[in-house]
Amino acid sequence: MRVITGKLKGRKIPVPNTDLLRPTSDRTKEGIFSVIAARTYLDNTRVLDLFAGSGNLGFEAISRGAENVLFVDRETAHLQQIEKTSKTFGVENQISTIALDIEIFLEKKEFGSFDFIFADPPYDYFWMVEMVEQIMNSDLLKEDGWFVLEHDKRHDFSEHPLCRFSKPYGRTVAAIFRHTDEGFK
């Protein structure tokens, strides 16, 4: 895996040595960030990376101008690798990490709101539908924010009233949710 573009372009993102993650493919990541780049900028934004794994999506956001990223994952080994990678990239002052189950994290209210939320849960994540509702019905996502969810074809969010984009990239489907349809008309 590598950073596609921006100030960290071409840098390799190491994958933690666990059997507990499925990193976003470069093809899917490029597709997601192309949709975003065609409609808005990541400059000076606050980003939340749920199920952070290797930090692939969050590091791409930093490379494209995000001010800071909060990485959340329940596996401390994943977060330790993200912290190590951030130091290698020289962006350690732009990240923070929290080791917590996503369901518990989403119940907490002390983290403020985000311009972008990325979530790449396991395909068989038991709380997939509830997670979408929890995020879209809370103050975690800013009113003009973007929630980007990766899921497999067993779920279909294309008819969700706040889903503005849904596209398969191989087995993975990228869905984008927004409170506004600006940029997607």
C-alpha positions in Angstrom: 0.0 0.0 0.0 1.1 3.5 -0.8 0.0 7.1 -0.5 -1.5 8.0 -3.8 -1.0 11.8 -4.0 -0.2 14.9 -2.0 2.7 15.7 0.3 3.3 12.0 1.2 2.9 10.7 -2.4 4.5 7.4 -3.0 5.3 6.7 0.7 4.6 3.0 1.6 2.2 2.4 4.4 3.2 -0.7 6.4 0.5 -3.1 7.4 0.5 -4.3 11.0 1.4 -8.0 11.3 -2.0 -9.3 12.4 -4.6 -11.4 10.7 -7.2 -8.9 11.8 -7.4 -6.5 8.9 -8.2 -6.1 5.3 -6.5 -2.9 4.0 -8.3 -0.8 1.5 -7.0 -1.5 -1.9 -5.2 1.3 -3.8 -7.9 1.0 -6.5 -10.7 1.6 -3.9 -8.8 4.3 -2.1 -8.1 6.1 -5.4 -11.8 5.9 -6.3 -13.0 7.3 -3.0 -10.5 10.1 -3.0 -11.3 11.0 -6.7 -15.0 11.4 -5.8 -14.0 13.7 -2.9 -11.5 15.7 -4.9 -14.0 16.3 -7.7 -16.3 18.0 -5.1 -14.3 19.5 -2.3 -10.9 19.8 -0.6 -9.4 18.1 2.4 -7.4 21.2 3.3 -7.6 22.1 7.0 -10.2 19.4 7.8 -10.6 17.2 10.8 -10.8 13.5 10.0 -11.9 10.5 11.9 -10.6 7.1 10.7 -12.7 4.2 12.2 -11.4 0.7 12.1 -8.1 2.4 11.3 -6.1 -0.8 10.7 -2.9 0.4 8.9 -4.1 4.0 8.8 -4.3 3.9 5.0 -7.2 6.2 4.6 -6.2 8.7 7.3 -2.6 9.0 6.0 -4.0 9.7 2.5 -6.2 12.4 4.0 -3.2 14.0 5.7 -1.3 13.8 2.5 -4.1 15.7 0.7 -4.2 18.5 3.3 -6.2 17.3 6.3 -5.2 19.2 9.4 -5.4 16.2 11.8 -6.7 12.6 12.0 -8.1 10.7 14.9 -7.5 7.0 14.3 -9.7 4.6 16.2 -9.2 0.8 16.4 -9.7 -1.7 19.1 -6.4 -3.4 18.3 -3.5 -1.7 20.0 -1.0 -3.4 17.7 -2.7 -1.5 14.8 -2.5 1.8 16.6 1.1 1.3 17.6 2.0 0.7 13.9 0.0 3.9 12.9 2.0 5.9 15.5 5.3 4.5 14.2 4.3 5.3 10.6 3.3 8.8 11.5 6.8 9.4 13.0 8.4 8.0 9.9 6.3 10.3 7.7 6.9 13.3 10.0 3.2 13.9 10.7 3.1 12.6 14.3 1.8 16.1 15.4 -1.2 15.6 13.1 -2.5 12.4 14.5 -4.0 10.9 17.7 -5.1 7.4 18.4 -7.7 5.7 20.6 -7.9 2.0 21.3 -11.6 1.3 21.7 -14.5 -0.7 20.2 -16.3 1.5 17.6 -19.7 1.0 19.3 -18.3 2.4 22.6 -16.5 5.2 20.8 -19.6 6.3 19.0 -21.5 6.5 22.3 -19.1 9.0 23.7 -19.6 12.7 23.1 -16.3 14.2 24.0 -14.5 14.1 20.7 -16.2 16.9 18.9 -17.3 16.8 15.2 -15.4 15.9 12.0 -15.4 17.0 8.4 -14.7 13.5 7.2 -15.4 10.1 8.8 -13.9 7.1 7.1 -15.0 3.6 8.2 -13.7 0.3 6.9 -15.2 -2.3 9.2 -14.9 -6.1 8.6 -17.4 -7.2 6.0 -19.3 -9.2 8.6 -19.4 -6.4 11.2 -22.5 -7.1 13.3 -23.4 -3.4 13.8 -23.0 -2.1 10.2 -26.5 -0.6 9.8 -26.7 0.7 13.3 -23.3 2.3 12.9 -24.5 4.3 9.8 -27.5 5.5 11.8 -25.5 6.3 14.9 -23.0 8.5 12.9 -25.7 10.2 10.7 -27.9 11.0 13.7 -25.2 12.4 16.0 -23.1 15.5 16.1 -20.0 13.5 15.3 -20.3 14.4 11.6 -20.4 18.1 10.8 -23.6 19.3 9.0 -21.6 19.6 5.7 -19.4 16.6 6.5 -18.7 13.4 4.6 -19.1 9.9 5.9 -17.4 7.3 3.7 -18.2 3.7 4.4 -16.5 0.6 2.8 -18.6 -2.5 2.9 -19.2 -5.6 0.8 -22.1 -6.5 -1.5 -24.2 -8.1 1.3 -25.2 -4.6 2.3 -26.9 -2.0 0.0 -27.1 1.5 1.3 -27.8 3.0 -2.1 -31.4 3.7 -1.1 -30.6 5.2 2.2 -32.0 8.8 2.3 -28.5 10.2 3.1 -26.5 8.1 0.7 -25.2 10.3 -2.1 -22.9 7.8 -3.8 -22.4 4.1 -3.9 -20.0 2.3 -6.2 -18.5 -1.2 -6.2 -14.7 -1.6 -6.5 -14.4 -5.4 -6.9 -15.8 -7.0 -3.7 -15.8 -3.7 -1.9 -18.5 -1.1 -2.1 -17.8 2.6 -1.2 -20.8 4.5 0.0 -20.8 8.2 0.8 -23.3 9.7 3.2 -24.0 13.4 3.6 -26.8 15.5 5.2 -26.7 17.7 2.0 -26.7 16.6 -1.6 -24.4 19.5 -2.6 -22.0 18.2 -5.2 -24.1 15.1 -6.0 -27.0 16.6 -8.0 
